[in-house]
Every structure is written in C-alpha cells, then in structure tokens.
Amino acid sequence: MKRVLIVDDAAFMRMTIKNMLSNYEYEIVGEAENGLEAVEKYKELSPDIVTMDITMPELDGIQALRMIKKLNPGASVVMVSALGQEAKMKEAIIYGAKGFIVKPFKEEILLGALSKL
C-alpha cells in the first residue's frame, strides 16, 4: 500500500483527494496546508507519494518541491494546479516533479497519475 501526503491550502481539495484515494491501495499518512508544513510532514512521515498544490501561502508548491527533492532526490511528487499555470508546471517538472494534474480533475485522472509512480 502506497503512503500519501496530501498538500493543498484548500481543505475541500485535501478532502476530495483523500476521498478519491480511500477506495484504492493508498494510505493517507498526512495532510499539509502550506509548503512549510509539507516539508516538515515529509521529514516526519516519509511518504511514498506527495500530491502538491502549486499556489499556497507561506511557501508555494515549487519551493516545497525543491526542498523535498533536496531531502530525497527520489521523492515522488505530483503537482496539482489550476488551469492557466502551465509555466509553473514546466518549472515543477524541471525541479523533479513526477507528474501533474490540472484542477478540476476526475478520480481516474488522479489514479492514473499516481499509478505511474
């Protein structure tokens, strides 16, 4: 069972992702609502997969991705963003994101992205 850390500043989106994954072979080991919290939770929990929002307060998803990749170059991080953030998505791939999902998304899109990891 893959262990997942869900990172998004919107509680609704964290709940949505959690609900989508709950019927499959994923264990939600933690949630974070900003990039700083995401890095701390990553250190604490060592998840197999991180779903990372891009636009968040305190530390955005790109900065958090970079910090997590410094901690673990093999970290599996999938970026989640709104439409219109293509430049940020390209930046995330350059810094080591393993994939990306554009909001709003359906369950099969999320599962497809995570199954590739």
Helices and strands as residue ranges (DSSP letters): E 2-7, H 11-21, E 26-32, H 35-45, E 49-53, H 61-71, E 76-82, H 86-94, E 99-103, H 107-115
